[in-house]
Amino acid sequence: MTGWPLGDVLQAWRARMTPGDAGLATYGDRRRVTGLRREELALLAGVSASYYTRLEQGQSRNASPEVLDAIARALQLNDAERAHLHVLSAAGQPRRTTRLPYVERTDPPLADLLAALGDVPALVLGRRSDVLAWNASGHALLGFGIAPEAPADPGTRPNMAELVFTDTFQRDLYVDWPAKARAVVGNLRLVAGEHPDDAVLAALIGRLSMRNADFATFWADRSVQACASTDYDLHHPLVGRLTTTQQSLRSLNSPDQTLITCTAPAGTASAEALKLLTLLTAPTRTAA
């Protein structure tokens, strides 16, 4: 790896593509690399091999949007990866003085919406996946075993990214845990690209990389993933198996904050399981 974020991700994406994926003939030649060579990618992107090499090595940090789009097409990137490529390139430009980390507070309109959702499980996540607030149903579904009032205090707020990798309940909750874990890591990588100077976020990623082998493995593959709408099969200790659609809604007023909702189609067994969970936890739960 180069130590230059854009170069590192370009190397990783180049390594995952074979000449066959790109429609290139190899004529049986013996290759020292499993993926595309730099000169092959440069040819596909329509740039010189020397320019692409300088870009990957961090010696040229002023790639135009058109060049980045050409490289994205050559690498067959999806929309999230293409956007991440542009973000990393912009991060290499001179920046203003880094601001000190700030304490996130739930955007008032989001707090009002959270309250209005009633028994629909929901929570508000901050930039770094800290739980800023959750309603009672959201706590019952995703925060089982954590004090309902924990998000109210910045010192005790649970971090959903960290919980997915370190909390036994989260591991058991997601039937396909690796899929959830990859989604969490892919989203963290997008956020890290958007906020390269966030020391608290960097510390979270560093801590998980050092202490959790699964996180380190997923982080190393350089994948990115925008969390929008995904169906997850869950196994909750109180209501058993159910499937929910987790949707992420970004606040326009506070774009670093995201409202996560968990729903199931009306009349389905999963919808009934959510209703049962509400009934089972109603006597002891309080909204945060």
Secondary structure, 3 states (H helix, E strand, C coil): CCCCHHHHHHHHHHHCCCCCCCCCCCCCCCCCCCCCCHHHHHHHHCCCHHHHHHHHCCCCCCCCHHHHHHHHHHHCCCHHHHHHHHHHHHHCCCCCCCCCCCCCCCCHHHHHHHHHCCCCCEEEECCCCEEEEECHHHHHHHCCCCCCCHHHCCCCCCEHHHHHHHCHHHHHHECCHHHHHHHHHHHHHHHHHHCCCCHHHHHHHHHHHHHCHHHHHHHHCCCCCCCCEEEEEEEECCCEEEEEEEEEEECCCCCCCEEEEEECCCCCHHHHHHHHHHHHHCCCCCCC
